[in-house]
Amino acid sequence: RVFETIGAFKVPRKGGKGKQIFGSVTAQDLIDIIKSQLNRDVDKRLVEVPEIREVGEYVAEIKLHPDVTAKVRLTVYAK
């Protein structure tokens, strides 16, 4: 539940035209953010990130247990 209570993780990305971003946001990006903000290690194989190619709100999933999946909000913004 800890992941759901923190609100959205903010993910900075280099901005392109309009809402476009350079590169996509990957599971590894989310793992790095969780590590820096919560000091918790997450196995990359348990993280599912949707395809993200522009700024906005997204929902990623982290499998905490075979029966438990935490939904994590990501706010992607251009820096």
SULQUINOR-V144905 format. One line per field, one symbol per residue. psi: psi as a letter, one per 20 degrees, with the letter a starting at -180 (. if undefined). A space follows every 50 residues. Layout:
psi: ???
//
This chain:
psi: ihhhiibqppoqqpqbpcjqqprrprhhggggggghhilqppphiipopr poirqaprprqpohqhipppppppopqp.
//
